[in-house]
Amino acid sequence: MKPIFVRGISNQFRLTLAIILSVILLVANHRLEPARESLASALSPVQYLASVPSIILDWSSESLATRNMLALQNKELLRQQLLMSERLQRFEHLRQENERLRALLGSPAYQDSRKMVAEVLEVASEPSHHYVVLNHGSRSGVFVGQPVVDAQGVVGQVVQVSEVTSRVLLLSDVSHGLPVRITRNDVRLVANGTGELDQIELRYVAKSTDIKVGDLLVTSGLGNRFPEGYPVARVIEVQTEDGQSYARVTAQPLAALDRIRYLLLIWPAPDSGVTLPNQIPVPAADHPAESNELESMATEPANGTAKPNTTGNNAQGTTSSSQVGNAQSGSSAQGNNPVKPTNTTKPVNASNAANATETSSAPTTQKPPVPVEVHQ
């Protein structure tokens, strides 16, 4: 006969087991990253399969469009093209003026970085986490920490990469922080997510800070994560209370985080100093130009000395300091042979004597050479 009340595992044992498992997972969290990447790569076909209905729906809406709809779209595109052409003309003038000013100030121009268009495959269904999954991974060169933008502004950054997919943390997530600056006065702040897709906040802003509603926030470039100058958000509210030391500033992201479809992956510029995961900096000794320069510096003689002269200048009348001393004692510059009698006096050239003094390896205490006169 089976008992009516069956006694199972006690709650104390369950609690102890849960605590032990939690501690083990916390300690081994960094070691589980390869397993997460492998699992994400294995689930990539499922994510692609889940996006098939939306792809079919988009293809149907584009294929079954009516003639009037196409005419309206064509008219709207023509209007946008005229507006963009006018803005492009103004931007070309500003670009030329900017180049002239940079050339005048001697400032280097910014280099264009590599970019890639990616499509959103999945959107996070959890209300406490804001992220999307893109259809590019490590095979395309995507790396952790890579900035992601859209047509309006900054969207977020890559936090996880698999072979063919990558996960992007949106800037509205509570764990996301982004260094920004105000374009009006270059005040630097930090924008943090609030858990709302259409709202971010600026924390620890002093009451005396010059910030107003409508100010544009752009990336400051600090931290070598996001390039400088990309638009982030616009200030919509500034609250100051008497009992508080800081003002409460709220901004609205320029990117439409609730309806993003195509995003842009940005790689750092070559001169930005950012090292990619698969990039190894080249040591200075591996550069042939620098190594040759070091070798030439090592083989150069010390200051104040010169290489010996082997061109036969002594045979042409240039005498060293020792030969000058021999000439003073009555011997010639060519050895111990007697001097041939001449009717003229031949003083030694002063410039040659100076050169002989410079090329001499004798100690500095030797008396300088004097002109030698040879009489018949």
LOLUMFI-890713 format. One record per atom (N, C-alpha, C): residue number from 1; atom name; x, y, z. Coordinates in steps of 0.1 Angstrom, whole numbers. Layout:
NUM  CA  X  Y  Z
...
//
This chain:
1  N  9  -12  0
1  CA  0  0  0
1  C  9  12  0
2  N  6  21  -9
2  CA  14  34  -11
2  C  10  44  0
3  N  19  51  6
3  CA  15  61  15
3  C  9  73  8
4  N  0  79  15
4  CA  -8  91  9
4  C  1  103  8
5  N  9  106  18
5  CA  18  118  18
5  C  32  113  16
6  N  37  115  4
6  CA  51  111  1
6  C  60  123  4
7  N  70  120  12
7  CA  80  130  16
7  C  91  131  5
8  N  93  143  -1
8  CA  103  144  -11
8  C  116  151  -6
9  N  123  157  -15
9  CA  135  165  -11
9  C  132  177  -3
10  N  139  179  7
10  CA  136  191  16
10  C  139  204  9
11  N  133  214  13
11  CA  135  228  8
11  C  149  232  11
12  N  154  229  23
12  CA  168  233  27
12  C  178  227  18
13  N  177  214  14
13  CA  186  208  5
13  C  185  214  -9
14  N  173  217  -13
14  CA  172  224  -27
14  C  179  238  -27
15  N  177  245  -16
15  CA  183  258  -15
15  C  198  257  -15
16  N  204  248  -7
16  CA  218  246  -7
16  C  224  242  -21
17  N  216  233  -27
17  CA  221  229  -41
17  C  220  240  -51
18  N  210  249  -50
18  CA  209  260  -59
18  C  221  270  -56
19  N  224  272  -44
19  CA  235  281  -41
19  C  248  276  -46
20  N  251  263  -44
20  CA  263  257  -49
20  C  264  258  -64
21  N  253  255  -71
21  CA  254  256  -86
21  C  256  271  -90
22  N  250  280  -83
22  CA  252  294  -87
22  C  266  299  -85
23  N  272  295  -74
23  CA  286  298  -72
23  C  295  292  -83
24  N  292  279  -87
24  CA  300  273  -97
24  C  299  280  -110
25  N  287  284  -114
25  CA  285  291  -126
25  C  291  305  -126
26  N  291  312  -115
26  CA  298  325  -114
26  C  313  323  -116
27  N  319  313  -110
27  CA  333  311  -111
27  C  337  307  -125
28  N  329  299  -132
28  CA  333  294  -145
28  C  326  301  -156
29  N  322  314  -153
29  CA  315  321  -164
29  C  324  324  -176
30  N  336  329  -173
30  CA  345  332  -185
30  C  349  320  -192
31  N  349  308  -186
31  CA  353  296  -193
31  C  341  290  -202
32  N  329  295  -200
32  CA  318  290  -207
32  C  316  298  -220
33  N  324  309  -223
33  CA  322  317  -235
33  C  324  309  -247
34  N  334  300  -249
34  CA  335  292  -261
34  C  323  283  -263
35  N  317  278  -252
35  CA  305  270  -254
35  C  293  278  -258
36  N  292  291  -254
36  CA  281  300  -258
36  C  283  303  -273
37  N  295  305  -277
37  CA  297  308  -292
37  C  294  296  -300
38  N  298  284  -296
38  CA  294  272  -304
38  C  279  270  -304
39  N  273  273  -293
39  CA  258  271  -293
39  C  251  281  -302
40  N  256  294  -302
40  CA  251  304  -311
40  C  253  300  -325
41  N  265  295  -328
41  CA  267  290  -342
41  C  258  279  -346
42  N  255  270  -337
42  CA  246  259  -340
42  C  231  263  -341
43  N  227  274  -334
43  CA  214  279  -335
43  C  212  289  -347
44  N  223  293  -354
44  CA  222  302  -365
44  C  212  298  -376
45  N  212  285  -380
45  CA  202  281  -390
45  C  188  283  -385
46  N  185  281  -372
46  CA  172  283  -367
46  C  168  297  -368
47  N  177  306  -365
47  CA  174  321  -366
47  C  171  325  -381
48  N  179  319  -390
48  CA  177  322  -404
48  C  163  317  -408
49  N  159  305  -403
49  CA  146  299  -407
49  C  135  307  -401
50  N  137  313  -389
50  CA  126  321  -383
50  C  124  334  -390
51  N  135  339  -397
51  CA  133  351  -405
51  C  127  350  -419
52  N  125  337  -423
52  CA  119  335  -436
52  C  106  341  -438
53  N  96  340  -429
53  CA  83  346  -431
53  C  84  361  -433
54  N  92  368  -426
54  CA  93  383  -428
54  C  99  386  -442
55  N  109  377  -446
55  CA  115  379  -459
55  C  104  377  -470
56  N  96  367  -469
56  CA  86  364  -479
56  C  75  375  -479
57  N  72  380  -467
57  CA  62  391  -466
57  C  68  404  -473
58  N  80  407  -471
58  CA  86  419  -478
58  C  87  417  -493
59  N  91  405  -497
59  CA  91  402  -511
59  C  77  403  -517
60  N  67  399  -511
60  CA  53  400  -516
60  C  49  414  -517
61  N  52  422  -506
61  CA  47  436  -507
61  C  55  444  -518
62  N  67  440  -521
62  CA  74  447  -531
62  C  70  442  -545
63  N  66  430  -546
63  CA  62  424  -559
63  C  48  427  -563
64  N  39  429  -554
64  CA  25  431  -557
64  C  21  445  -555
65  N  30  455  -557
65  CA  27  469  -555
65  C  19  473  -568
66  N  9  483  -565
66  CA  1  488  -576
66  C  8  499  -584
67  N  2  503  -595
67  CA  9  513  -603
67  C  8  527  -596
68  N  -3  530  -589
68  CA  -4  542  -582
68  C  6  543  -571
69  N  8  532  -564
69  CA  18  532  -553
69  C  32  534  -558
70  N  35  528  -570
70  CA  48  530  -575
70  C  50  545  -580
71  N  39  551  -585
71  CA  40  565  -589
71  C  43  574  -577
72  N  36  571  -566
72  CA  38  579  -554
72  C  52  578  -549
73  N  56  565  -549
73  CA  70  563  -544
73  C  80  570  -553
74  N  78  570  -566
74  CA  87  576  -575
74  C  87  591  -573
75  N  76  597  -571
75  CA  75  611  -568
75  C  82  615  -555
76  N  80  607  -545
76  CA  87  610  -532
76  C  102  608  -533
77  N  106  598  -540
77  CA  121  597  -542
77  C  127  608  -550
78  N  120  613  -560
78  CA  125  625  -567
78  C  126  637  -558
79  N  116  639  -550
79  CA  117  650  -540
79  C  128  649  -531
80  N  130  637  -525
80  CA  142  635  -517
80  C  155  636  -524
81  N  155  632  -537
81  CA  168  634  -544
81  C  171  649  -546
82  N  161  657  -549
82  CA  164  671  -550
82  C  169  677  -537
83  N  163  673  -526
83  CA  167  678  -513
83  C  182  674  -510
84  N  184  661  -513
84  CA  198  656  -510
84  C  208  662  -519
85  N  204  665  -531
85  CA  214  672  -541
85  C  217  686  -536
86  N  207  693  -531
86  CA  210  706  -525
86  C  219  705  -513
87  N  216  696  -504
87  CA  225  694  -492
87  C  239  690  -496
88  N  240  681  -507
88  CA  253  677  -511
88  C  261  688  -517
89  N  255  698  -523
89  CA  262  709  -528
89  C  268  718  -517
90  N  259  720  -506
90  CA  264  727  -495
90  C  275  720  -487
91  N  274  706  -486
91  CA  284  699  -479
91  C  297  698  -487
92  N  297  699  -500
92  CA  309  699  -508
92  C  316  712  -506
93  N  309  723  -505
93  CA  315  736  -502
93  C  321  736  -488
94  N  314  730  -478
94  CA  319  729  -465
94  C  331  720  -464
95  N  331  709  -472
95  CA  343  700  -472
95  C  355  707  -477
96  N  354  714  -488
96  CA  365  722  -494
96  C  370  732  -484
97  N  361  739  -477
97  CA  365  749  -468
97  C  372  743  -456
98  N  367  731  -452
98  CA  374  724  -441
98  C  388  719  -444
99  N  389  714  -456
99  CA  403  710  -461
99  C  412  722  -461
100  N  408  733  -465
100  CA  417  745  -466
100  C  421  749  -451
101  N  411  749  -442
101  CA  414  752  -428
101  C  424  742  -422
102  N  422  729  -425
102  CA  431  719  -419
102  C  445  721  -425
103  N  445  724  -438
103  CA  459  726  -444
103  C  465  738  -438
104  N  457  749  -435
104  CA  463  761  -429
104  C  468  758  -414
105  N  461  750  -407
105  CA  464  747  -393
105  C  474  735  -392
106  N  476  728  -403
106  CA  485  716  -403
106  C  479  705  -395
107  N  466  703  -395
107  CA  459  692  -388
107  C  456  681  -398
108  N  459  669  -394
108  CA  456  657  -403
108  C  441  655  -405
109  N  437  651  -417
109  CA  423  649  -419
109  C  419  635  -415
110  N  406  633  -411
110  CA  402  620  -407
110  C  401  611  -419
111  N  405  598  -417
111  CA  404  588  -427
111  C  391  580  -426
112  N  386  577  -438
112  CA  374  569  -438
112  C  377  554  -434
113  N  368  549  -426
113  CA  370  535  -421
113  C  361  526  -429
114  N  364  513  -427
114  CA  356  502  -434
114  C  342  501  -428
115  N  332  499  -436
115  CA  318  498  -432
115  C  312  486  -439
116  N  301  480  -432
116  CA  294  469  -438
116  C  280  469  -434
117  N  271  467  -443
117  CA  256  467  -440
117  C  252  453  -435
118  N  245  453  -424
118  CA  240  440  -418
118  C  225  441  -416
119  N  218  429  -416
119  CA  204  428  -415
119  C  201  422  -401
120  N  190  427  -395
120  CA  186  422  -382
120  C  178  409  -384
121  N  183  398  -377
121  CA  176  385  -378
121  C  167  383  -366
122  N  170  388  -354
122  CA  162  385  -342
122  C  162  397  -333
123  N  151  400  -326
123  CA  150  410  -316
123  C  148  404  -303
124  N  154  409  -292
124  CA  152  403  -279
124  C  138  404  -274
125  N  132  393  -269
125  CA  119  393  -264
125  C  118  396  -249
126  N  130  397  -243
126  CA  130  399  -228
126  C  129  415  -226
127  N  120  419  -217
127  CA  118  433  -215
127  C  130  439  -207
128  N  138  431  -200
128  CA  149  437  -193
128  C  162  438  -201
129  N  162  432  -213
129  CA  174  433  -221
129  C  170  438  -235
130  N  179  447  -240
130  CA  176  452  -253
130  C  188  449  -262
131  N  186  439  -271
131  CA  196  436  -281
131  C  190  430  -293
132  N  197  430  -304
132  CA  193  424  -317
132  C  204  415  -322
133  N  201  406  -331
133  CA  210  396  -337
133  C  212  400  -352
134  N  224  401  -356
134  CA  227  405  -370
134  C  232  392  -378
135  N  232  393  -391
135  CA  235  382  -400
135  C  250  382  -404
136  N  258  388  -396
136  CA  273  388  -399
136  C  280  384  -386
137  N  291  376  -387
137  CA  298  372  -375
137  C  313  373  -377
138  N  320  364  -371
138  CA  335  365  -371
138  C  340  362  -385
139  N  333  355  -394
139  CA  337  353  -408
139  C  338  366  -415
140  N  330  375  -412
140  CA  330  388  -419
140  C  339  398  -412
141  N  346  394  -401
141  CA  355  403  -394
141  C  349  411  -383
142  N  337  407  -379
142  CA  330  414  -368
142  C  337  410  -355
143  N  339  420  -346
143  CA  346  417  -333
143  C  337  423  -322
144  N  340  419  -310
144  CA  333  423  -298
144  C  337  438  -295
145  N  328  446  -292
145  CA  330  460  -290
145  C  329  469  -302
146  N  325  463  -314
146  CA  324  471  -326
146  C  312  480  -326
147  N  313  493  -330
147  CA  302  502  -330
147  C  292  499  -341
148  N  279  501  -339
148  CA  269  499  -348
148  C  260  511  -349
149  N  257  516  -361
149  CA  249  528  -363
149  C  238  524  -374
150  N  229  534  -375
150  CA  219  533  -386
150  C  219  546  -394
151  N  209  549  -401
151  CA  208  561  -409
151  C  207  574  -401
152  N  202  573  -388
152  CA  199  584  -380
152  C  210  586  -369
153  N  216  576  -364
153  CA  225  578  -353
153  C  230  564  -348
154  N  236  565  -336
154  CA  242  553  -330
154  C  232  544  -324
155  N  234  531  -327
155  CA  224  521  -322
155  C  229  513  -310
156  N  242  509  -310
156  CA  248  502  -299
156  C  261  496  -303
157  N  265  485  -297
157  CA  278  479  -299
157  C  277  464  -298
158  N  286  457  -305
158  CA  286  442  -305
158  C  291  437  -292
159  N  284  428  -286
159  CA  288  422  -273
159  C  291  407  -274
160  N  286  400  -285
160  CA  289  386  -286
160  C  289  383  -301
161  N  299  374  -305
161  CA  301  371  -319
161  C  302  356  -321
162  N  295  350  -331
162  CA  297  336  -335
162  C  302  336  -349
163  N  302  325  -355
163  CA  307  323  -369
163  C  300  332  -379
164  N  286  331  -379
164  CA  279  338  -389
164  C  269  348  -383
165  N  268  350  -370
165  CA  259  360  -364
165  C  266  367  -353
166  N  260  378  -349
166  CA  266  386  -338
166  C  254  393  -331
167  N  256  395  -318
167  CA  246  402  -309
167  C  250  416  -306
168  N  241  425  -308
168  CA  243  439  -306
168  C  235  444  -294
169  N  242  450  -284
169  CA  235  456  -273
169  C  231  470  -276
170  N  218  473  -275
170  CA  213  486  -278
170  C  217  496  -267
171  N  218  509  -271
171  CA  222  519  -262
171  C  212  522  -251
172  N  199  517  -253
172  CA  189  519  -244
172  C  189  509  -232
173  N  198  499  -233
173  CA  199  489  -223
173  C  204  495  -210
174  N  200  490  -199
174  CA  204  495  -186
174  C  219  493  -183
175  N  225  484  -190
175  CA  240  481  -188
175  C  248  488  -198
176  N  243  496  -206
176  CA  251  503  -217
176  C  254  517  -213
177  N  266  521  -215
177  CA  271  535  -212
177  C  279  540  -224
178  N  277  553  -228
178  CA  284  558  -240
178  C  289  572  -237
179  N  302  575  -239
179  CA  307  589  -237
179  C  302  597  -249
180  N  296  609  -245
180  CA  291  618  -255
180  C  296  632  -252
181  N  293  641  -261
181  CA  296  655  -259
181  C  285  663  -265
182  N  283  675  -260
182  CA  273  685  -266
182  C  279  693  -277
183  N  273  693  -289
183  CA  279  700  -300
183  C  279  715  -298
184  N  270  720  -290
184  CA  270  735  -288
184  C  281  740  -281
185  N  286  733  -270
185  CA  297  738  -262
185  C  307  728  -258
186  N  307  716  -264
186  CA  317  706  -262
186  C  318  701  -248
187  N  307  701  -240
187  CA  307  696  -227
187  C  306  681  -228
188  N  315  673  -221
188  CA  315  659  -221
188  C  307  653  -210
189  N  299  643  -214
189  CA  290  636  -205
189  C  290  621  -208
190  N  283  613  -200
190  CA  281  599  -202
190  C  266  596  -203
191  N  262  590  -214
191  CA  248  586  -216
191  C  246  572  -212
192  N  236  569  -204
192  CA  233  556  -199
192  C  219  552  -203
193  N  217  539  -205
193  CA  204  534  -209
193  C  194  533  -197
194  N  182  534  -199
194  CA  171  534  -189
194  C  162  522  -190
195  N  164  513  -200
195  CA  154  503  -202
195  C  143  506  -210
196  N  142  519  -215
196  CA  132  523  -224
196  C  138  526  -238
197  N  131  521  -249
197  CA  137  522  -262
197  C  138  537  -267
198  N  130  545  -262
198  CA  130  559  -266
198  C  135  569  -256
199  N  143  564  -247
199  CA  148  573  -237
199  C  161  569  -231
200  N  171  578  -229
200  CA  183  576  -222
200  C  185  587  -213
201  N  194  586  -203
201  CA  196  596  -193
201  C  211  599  -192
202  N  214  612  -187
202  CA  227  617  -185
202  C  228  618  -169
203  N  237  610  -164
203  CA  238  610  -149
203  C  249  619  -144
204  N  247  623  -132
204  CA  258  631  -125
204  C  261  644  -133
205  N  251  651  -137
205  CA  253  663  -144
205  C  251  675  -134
206  N  262  683  -132
206  CA  261  694  -122
206  C  250  704  -126
207  N  245  711  -116
207  CA  235  721  -119
207  C  240  732  -127
208  N  253  735  -126
208  CA  259  746  -133
208  C  263  743  -147
209  N  261  731  -151
209  CA  265  727  -165
209  C  256  734  -175
210  N  262  738  -185
210  CA  254  745  -196
210  C  248  735  -205
211  N  236  731  -202
211  CA  229  721  -211
211  C  214  726  -212
212  N  209  725  -224
212  CA  195  730  -226
212  C  187  719  -234
213  N  174  721  -234
213  CA  166  712  -242
213  C  168  715  -256
214  N  170  704  -264
214  CA  173  705  -278
214  C  187  704  -282
215  N  196  703  -272
215  CA  210  701  -275
215  C  213  688  -281
216  N  221  687  -291
216  CA  225  675  -298
216  C  237  668  -291
217  N  235  655  -289
217  CA  246  648  -283
217  C  253  639  -293
218  N  266  639  -294
218  CA  273  631  -304
218  C  284  624  -296
219  N  289  613  -303
219  CA  300  606  -296
219  C  313  614  -295
220  N  319  613  -283
220  CA  331  621  -280
220  C  344  615  -285
221  N  344  602  -288
221  CA  356  595  -292
221  C  364  590  -280
222  N  361  593  -268
222  CA  368  588  -256
222  C  366  573  -255
223  N  377  566  -250
223  CA  376  552  -249
223  C  380  544  -261
224  N  382  550  -272
224  CA  386  543  -285
224  C  376  532  -288
225  N  363  534  -286
225  CA  353  525  -289
225  C  344  530  -301
226  N  338  542  -299
226  CA  330  548  -309
226  C  338  559  -316
227  N  338  560  -329
227  CA  344  572  -336
227  C  337  585  -332
228  N  345  595  -332
228  CA  340  608  -328
228  C  331  614  -339
229  N  320  621  -334
229  CA  311  629  -342
229  C  298  622  -347
230  N  296  609  -343
230  CA  283  603  -347
230  C  272  607  -338
231  N  260  612  -344
231  CA  249  616  -335
231  C  243  605  -327
232  N  240  608  -314
232  CA  235  598  -305
232  C  220  601  -301
233  N  218  613  -295
233  CA  205  616  -290
233  C  203  632  -289
234  N  191  636  -286
234  CA  188  650  -284
234  C  181  652  -270
235  N  186  662  -263
235  CA  180  664  -250
235  C  166  669  -251
236  N  157  662  -242
236  CA  143  666  -242
236  C  138  671  -229
237  N  146  669  -218
237  CA  142  674  -205
237  C  154  676  -196
238  N  153  687  -189
238  CA  163  691  -179
238  C  156  695  -166
239  N  158  687  -156
239  CA  151  690  -143
239  C  162  693  -132
240  N  160  704  -125
240  CA  168  707  -113
240  C  159  709  -101
241  N  163  702  -90
241  CA  156  703  -78
241  C  165  710  -67
242  N  159  716  -58
242  CA  166  724  -47
242  C  174  714  -38
243  N  168  703  -35
243  CA  175  694  -26
243  C  185  685  -32
244  N  187  685  -45
244  CA  195  676  -52
244  C  208  683  -57
245  N  219  676  -57
245  CA  232  681  -61
245  C  234  681  -76
246  N  227  672  -83
246  CA  228  670  -97
246  C  215  672  -104
247  N  216  676  -116
247  CA  204  678  -125
247  C  200  665  -131
248  N  187  663  -134
248  CA  182  651  -141
248  C  180  655  -155
249  N  188  648  -164
249  CA  187  652  -178
249  C  183  639  -186
250  N  173  641  -194
250  CA  168  630  -202
250  C  169  633  -217
251  N  173  624  -225
251  CA  175  625  -239
251  C  168  614  -247
252  N  165  617  -260
252  CA  158  608  -268
252  C  168  603  -279
253  N  170  590  -281
253  CA  179  585  -291
253  C  174  589  -305
254  N  183  593  -314
254  CA  179  596  -328
254  C  176  584  -336
255  N  182  573  -333
255  CA  179  560  -340
255  C  166  555  -335
256  N  158  550  -345
256  CA  145  543  -342
256  C  148  529  -337
257  N  151  527  -324
257  CA  155  514  -319
257  C  143  504  -319
258  N  131  508  -320
258  CA  120  499  -320
258  C  116  494  -334
259  N  122  499  -344
259  CA  119  494  -358
259  C  131  495  -367
260  N  142  490  -362
260  CA  154  489  -370
260  C  154  477  -378
261  N  159  477  -390
261  CA  160  466  -399
261  C  174  464  -405
262  N  180  474  -410
262  CA  193  474  -415
262  C  202  483  -407
263  N  214  478  -404
263  CA  224  485  -396
263  C  237  486  -403
264  N  246  494  -398
264  CA  259  496  -404
264  C  270  493  -394
265  N  278  483  -397
265  CA  289  480  -388
265  C  301  488  -392
266  N  308  494  -383
266  CA  319  503  -385
266  C  332  497  -379
267  N  343  497  -387
267  CA  356  493  -383
267  C  364  506  -380
268  N  373  505  -370
268  CA  381  517  -367
268  C  391  520  -378
269  N  395  533  -378
269  CA  404  538  -389
269  C  418  532  -386
270  N  426  531  -396
270  CA  440  526  -394
270  C  448  534  -384
271  N  446  547  -383
271  CA  454  555  -374
271  C  448  558  -361
272  N  437  551  -357
272  CA  430  553  -345
272  C  437  547  -333
273  N  446  538  -335
273  CA  453  531  -324
273  C  445  520  -318
274  N  434  516  -323
274  CA  426  504  -318
274  C  432  492  -324
275  N  435  482  -316
275  CA  440  469  -321
275  C  428  459  -321
276  N  426  453  -333
276  CA  415  443  -335
276  C  419  430  -328
277  N  410  421  -326
277  CA  413  408  -319
277  C  423  400  -327
278  N  423  400  -340
278  CA  432  392  -348
278  C  444  400  -354
279  N  446  412  -349
279  CA  456  420  -353
279  C  468  420  -343
280  N  480  418  -347
280  CA  492  417  -338
280  C  500  429  -342
281  N  503  438  -333
281  CA  512  449  -336
281  C  526  445  -340
282  N  532  451  -350
282  CA  546  447  -354
282  C  556  454  -346
283  N  566  447  -340
283  CA  576  454  -332
283  C  585  462  -340
284  N  592  472  -334
284  CA  600  481  -341
284  C  612  474  -347
285  N  617  463  -341
285  CA  629  457  -347
285  C  626  450  -360
286  N  613  447  -363
286  CA  610  440  -376
286  C  610  450  -388
287  N  611  463  -385
287  CA  611  472  -397
287  C  625  473  -402
288  N  627  470  -415
288  CA  640  470  -421
288  C  646  484  -421
289  N  638  494  -423
289  CA  644  508  -424
289  C  650  511  -410
290  N  643  508  -399
290  CA  648  512  -386
290  C  660  504  -383
291  N  660  491  -386
291  CA  671  483  -383
291  C  684  487  -390
292  N  682  491  -403
292  CA  694  496  -411
292  C  699  509  -404
293  N  690  517  -400
293  CA  694  530  -393
293  C  702  527  -381
294  N  697  517  -373
294  CA  704  514  -361
294  C  718  508  -364
295  N  719  500  -374
295  CA  732  495  -378
295  C  741  506  -382
296  N  736  515  -390
296  CA  745  526  -394
296  C  750  535  -382
297  N  741  537  -372
297  CA  744  544  -361
297  C  755  537  -352
298  N  753  523  -352
298  CA  763  515  -344
298  C  777  515  -350
299  N  777  516  -364
299  CA  790  515  -371
299  C  797  528  -372
300  N  790  539  -369
300  CA  796  553  -371
300  C  806  555  -360
301  N  817  561  -363
301  CA  827  564  -352
301  C  822  575  -343
302  N  829  576  -332
302  CA  825  586  -322
302  C  827  600  -327
303  N  821  610  -319
303  CA  822  624  -323
303  C  836  628  -321
304  N  841  636  -331
304  CA  854  642  -330
304  C  864  633  -337
305  N  861  622  -343
305  CA  870  613  -350
305  C  865  611  -364
306  N  874  607  -373
306  CA  871  605  -387
306  C  878  593  -392
307  N  873  588  -403
307  CA  879  576  -409
307  C  892  580  -415
308  N  902  571  -415
308  CA  915  574  -420
308  C  914  577  -435
309  N  923  586  -440
309  CA  923  590  -454
309  C  932  580  -461
310  N  927  573  -471
310  CA  934  564  -479
310  C  935  568  -493
311  N  932  580  -497
311  CA  932  585  -511
311  C  945  590  -516
312  N  955  589  -508
312  CA  968  594  -512
312  C  970  609  -512
313  N  963  616  -503
313  CA  965  630  -502
313  C  978  634  -497
314  N  984  625  -488
314  CA  998  628  -483
314  C  1008  628  -495
315  N  1006  621  -505
315  CA  1015  621  -516
315  C  1014  633  -524
316  N  1002  640  -523
316  CA  1000  653  -531
316  C  1004  665  -523
317  N  1009  664  -511
317  CA  1013  676  -504
317  C  1006  678  -491
318  N  996  670  -488
318  CA  988  672  -475
318  C  996  664  -465
319  N  999  671  -454
319  CA  1008  665  -444
319  C  1000  663  -431
320  N  1003  653  -423
320  CA  997  651  -410
320  C  1005  659  -400
321  N  1000  658  -388
321  CA  1007  666  -377
321  C  1021  660  -374
322  N  1022  647  -375
322  CA  1035  641  -373
322  C  1045  645  -384
323  N  1040  645  -396
323  CA  1049  649  -407
323  C  1053  664  -406
324  N  1044  672  -401
324  CA  1047  686  -399
324  C  1058  687  -388
325  N  1057  679  -378
325  CA  1068  679  -368
325  C  1081  675  -374
326  N  1081  665  -383
326  CA  1094  661  -390
326  C  1099  672  -399
327  N  1090  679  -405
327  CA  1094  690  -413
327  C  1101  701  -405
328  N  1095  703  -393
328  CA  1102  713  -384
328  C  1116  710  -380
329  N  1118  697  -379
329  CA  1132  692  -375
329  C  1141  691  -387
330  N  1137  694  -398
330  CA  1146  694  -410
330  C  1143  684  -420
331  N  1133  675  -418
331  CA  1131  664  -427
331  C  1119  668  -436
332  N  1117  662  -447
332  CA  1107  665  -456
332  C  1094  658  -453
333  N  1082  662  -459
333  CA  1069  655  -457
333  C  1069  641  -463
334  N  1078  637  -471
334  CA  1078  624  -478
334  C  1087  614  -471
335  N  1093  617  -460
335  CA  1102  608  -454
335  C  1115  614  -449
336  N  1126  607  -449
336  CA  1139  612  -444
336  C  1148  617  -456
337  N  1143  617  -468
337  CA  1151  622  -479
337  C  1154  636  -478
338  N  1165  641  -482
338  CA  1169  655  -481
338  C  1160  663  -490
339  N  1158  676  -486
339  CA  1149  685  -493
339  C  1157  690  -505
340  N  1150  690  -517
340  CA  1156  695  -529
340  C  1157  710  -528
341  N  1169  715  -532
341  CA  1170  730  -531
341  C  1162  737  -541
342  N  1156  748  -537
342  CA  1147  756  -546
342  C  1151  770  -543
343  N  1147  779  -553
343  CA  1149  793  -552
343  C  1138  800  -545
344  N  1126  794  -543
344  CA  1115  800  -537
344  C  1112  794  -524
345  N  1104  801  -516
345  CA  1100  797  -503
345  C  1086  791  -504
346  N  1083  779  -499
346  CA  1070  772  -501
346  C  1064  770  -487
347  N  1055  779  -482
347  CA  1048  777  -470
347  C  1038  766  -471
348  N  1036  759  -461
348  CA  1025  748  -461
348  C  1012  755  -461
349  N  1002  751  -469
349  CA  989  756  -470
349  C  982  756  -456
350  N  976  767  -452
350  CA  970  767  -439
350  C  958  758  -438
351  N  950  758  -449
351  CA  938  749  -449
351  C  942  735  -448
352  N  953  731  -455
352  CA  957  717  -454
352  C  962  714  -440
353  N  968  723  -434
353  CA  973  721  -420
353  C  961  719  -411
354  N  951  727  -413
354  CA  939  726  -405
354  C  932  713  -407
355  N  931  709  -419
355  CA  925  695  -422
355  C  933  684  -416
356  N  946  686  -416
356  CA  955  676  -410
356  C  953  675  -395
357  N  951  687  -389
357  CA  948  687  -375
357  C  935  680  -372
358  N  924  682  -380
358  CA  911  676  -377
358  C  912  661  -379
359  N  919  656  -389
359  CA  919  642  -392
359  C  929  635  -384
360  N  936  642  -376
360  CA  947  635  -368
360  C  940  628  -356
361  N  946  617  -352
361  CA  941  609  -341
361  C  950  612  -329
362  N  959  622  -329
362  CA  968  625  -318
362  C  961  631  -307
363  N  966  631  -295
363  CA  959  637  -284
363  C  958  652  -286
364  N  948  658  -279
364  CA  945  673  -280
364  C  956  682  -274
365  N  966  676  -267
365  CA  976  684  -261
365  C  987  688  -270
366  N  987  682  -283
366  CA  998  685  -292
366  C  997  699  -297
367  N  1008  706  -299
367  CA  1008  720  -304
367  C  1003  720  -318
368  N  995  731  -322
368  CA  990  732  -336
368  C  1002  734  -345
369  N  1000  729  -358
369  CA  1011  730  -368
369  C  1012  745  -372
370  N  1025  748  -375
370  CA  1028  761  -380
370  C  1033  760  -394
371  N  1032  771  -402
371  CA  1038  771  -415
371  C  1053  768  -415
372  N  1058  760  -424
372  CA  1072  756  -424
372  C  1078  762  -437
373  N  1089  769  -435
373  CA  1096  775  -446
373  C  1109  767  -448
374  N  1111  764  -461
374  CA  1123  756  -465
374  C  1131  765  -474
375  N  1144  768  -469
375  CA  1153  777  -477
375  C  1163  768  -483
376  N  1169  774  -493
376  CA  1180  767  -500
376  C  1192  767  -492
//
